[in-house]
Amino acid sequence: MSTAYRKHFAPLTNPATLVVVSGALILCAVMGIRQTFGLFIGPFSFDRGIPITLIAFAIALHNLVWGFAQPFAGAAADRYGFAPVVAFGSIIFAAGLALAAVAPSGAMLVVGMGLMVGIGISCTSFGVVMTAVGRVASPEKRSMAMGLASAGGSLGQVLIVPLAQVVRESSGVPTSLLVLALLMAAAAPLGIILDRRNPGAGSSPAPASPALPLSSLREVLSQACRHRGYRLLTIGFFTCGFQLAFIATYLPGYLFLCHMPIGLGATALALIGLFNMVGSAACGWLGGRLRQQYVLGWLYLVRGVTIGVFFFLPKTATSVVVFAAVMGLTWLGTVPLTSGLVAKIFGTRHLGTLFGICFLSHQIGSFLGAWLGGFVFDMTGSYSLVWEGTAVAGLVAALLHFPVDDTTASTSIFQPDPARA
């Protein structure tokens, strides 16, 4: 084979490229399916007689379970590799969707869409995928690689939300959820590719070698929490979860209350996903050229202002499209920036564990955003209080992120990347 031929086709077989593509496909399935849950609130309530509060609790619970399970899923990936973690998560996620498809009561819905889906997402989403991408990418290209993988979640939103809507309308809720379960199960083998290594990245593979044994979860957390930048980053990430969970869960219902066309909610969610493909890649690119905490601060500021303006302006098809486009540009861009900043401060050796702990804050916010929306609506008949709180939270998050200290941790348990050393 000629040198020119090998050079031309090297990017197609480069381990880093394969890991990024595999991670993007996994996130495509996971995040795309997760964004469909708001489409099922009405049918679960009207067709099965399940109270909206209980449906909201099931959706909120999967966010909370996801958050609490994420550090352990990340630690398992750090220690045992990504393939078994992703395979386990894909199957239990699919089983949870299948259980929700046939659930005759709210209790079974909570177990399926709440507990099982939450555990499944923790093993197949950002805390695991971003760790794999972070390890295989070189430090100077890490932020961009994470942004491209994160954009896969948006592709899923663009493709899977309309698919779920069409199948639901033509064949019903059970069939729609079972189709989603099959899609999730198909992602299980992709974890094998995440365990590939790029020799040029300078990152140590997982599981860890005996020469560098992984520290305990308690020790890693104790040392990381002494870093002021990590504390601010973790607190600020709460806002992202709160905003995204509320909007993804209740935007379709809110637009219906505003007398918008029935299909506009699904269209808006798909547009958010479409524009987030650009936004995630752009945030990853900016994170490789600017200080990531500054990009995060401006992202939260733009998001908070956008939410406030949308809520107070009259609702039209145009305003919904513009809102979805701007929100899409800022939707998941926080993930490559936050995970990249954690990797910059602490290296990649414990990235699965540390980003998982940081992500727990995000998911506590997600739980409150999904649950409070339903609770406040049942109490007041309106989502107004939560919309206002969501806008204010964006401004607070911006103030928290601008002063984040990105100084590299010098503690011995956080080994620097050899490529940076």
Secondary structure as GFF3:
##gff-version 3
##sequence-region A 1 421
A	DSSP	alpha_helix	3	13	.	.	.	ID=ss1
A	DSSP	alpha_helix	15	34	.	.	.	ID=ss2
A	DSSP	three_ten_helix	37	40	.	.	.	ID=ss3
A	DSSP	alpha_helix	41	48	.	.	.	ID=ss4
A	DSSP	alpha_helix	52	80	.	.	.	ID=ss5
A	DSSP	alpha_helix	82	102	.	.	.	ID=ss6
A	DSSP	alpha_helix	106	109	.	.	.	ID=ss7
A	DSSP	pi_helix	110	116	.	.	.	ID=ss8
A	DSSP	alpha_helix	117	124	.	.	.	ID=ss9
A	DSSP	alpha_helix	126	136	.	.	.	ID=ss10
A	DSSP	three_ten_helix	139	141	.	.	.	ID=ss11
A	DSSP	alpha_helix	142	171	.	.	.	ID=ss12
A	DSSP	alpha_helix	173	186	.	.	.	ID=ss13
A	DSSP	three_ten_helix	188	190	.	.	.	ID=ss14
A	DSSP	alpha_helix	191	194	.	.	.	ID=ss15
A	DSSP	alpha_helix	217	224	.	.	.	ID=ss16
A	DSSP	alpha_helix	228	257	.	.	.	ID=ss17
A	DSSP	alpha_helix	264	287	.	.	.	ID=ss18
A	DSSP	alpha_helix	292	312	.	.	.	ID=ss19
A	DSSP	alpha_helix	317	330	.	.	.	ID=ss20
A	DSSP	alpha_helix	334	346	.	.	.	ID=ss21
A	DSSP	alpha_helix	351	380	.	.	.	ID=ss22
A	DSSP	alpha_helix	384	401	.	.	.	ID=ss23
###
